[in-house]
Amino acid sequence: MHVNPADLGGHPLLVPTVRAPVAQRLGVRLPLGAFFERATVAALAERAATA
């Protein structure tokens, strides 16, 4: 939850494939930049709660 996926070998080009399911499940469309500014699941959850 508190680990940046890039630190585990994730690739930034995969962000768009994660963005759509997040929007569908949470009902919130986060801007693409949010996935880079808040790179952990916990930080994205905080951002989604304020959107």
N, C-alpha and C positions, 0 to 999 in steps of 0.2 A: 504494500500500500504506500510505503514511503520511499520506494526505490524508483529512480528514473529508468524507464525501459531502455533508453540509449546506453546506459551504463551496463546493461545486461546483453548488449548486442543488437538491440532493436534498431530499426532503420526509420528515419523521419519520413520516408516516402510511404510508409504504412499508415501514417496518421489518418489520411482520408478514409481508409477502410474501417477505422475504429470510430470515426466521427459519426457516421450514420447510425450504427447500433446504439451509441450513447444517446443520440437525439431521440431515437425511437423509444428506448427504455425509460429515459428520464423525462421525456417530453420537453426538452430544452435543447435548442440548437446553439451550441457554443461556437464562437468564432474560431477559425482554424488556428489563429495565433495563440489562443488559450491553451492549446495542447502543447505548445512550446514554452510558453511563459510559466505554466503550471504543469510540470512534466510528471508529477506523481498522481496516482489515483486519488489519494487523500486531498491533494491540492485542487484537482479537477472537481472533486465532490464539493469542496467549499465554493468554488467558482459557480458551479451549477446551482447551488442553493441560493446564491445572490442574483441569479439571472432572471 
